Structure formats: structure tokens, C-alpha cells
Amino acid sequence: MERLGNDSCTQKSGNIAKIREIAKERGLKLSYISQQIGKSNGYLSEISGRNANVPSKYLPAIAEVLGTSVEYINGLVDNAD
């Protein structure tokens, strides 16, 4: 697994940018992911509007829904698997 120095996407826009990107690739809506992690429909959309970071405690569940790893979401590795 190759580690990357810093992913500009997550550094400038928070990890929500990578979550949006992966969700789009997989045909998933942020509202669906929010529901799957036990939050309100608009939870991730609200974070997305601020280009913020999703709290780390939710990342394992989000990664599971997206079929990827927390490390990939955070831009630490370049392989989604």
C-alpha cells in the first residue's frame, strides 16, 4: 500500500471532498450515507456546504458504506481498496 504525502483534495477542502468524490463514483447520495451512519439526511450535506472535515469517529462507518478505507478517505493511500 503506497502512502501519499498530502492529498490536496483533503487538505484544502476537508475530508468531505473525498467522501463526495467516492460517493459520486459509486452512485451514492450523501443523504443515503448519512442515514447509514445513523445521522440525519442532511448531516453530510451540511458539512459539505462548509467544505469541512467529517469527525473522525464517523469515518470508519462512512468508509464501510463506501467500500473503502479511512486512510483512502483521508488521502493517506492511493488505493481505494
Helices and strands as residue ranges (DSSP letters): H 8-13, H 15-26, H 30-36, H 43-50, G 56-58, H 59-66, H 70-73
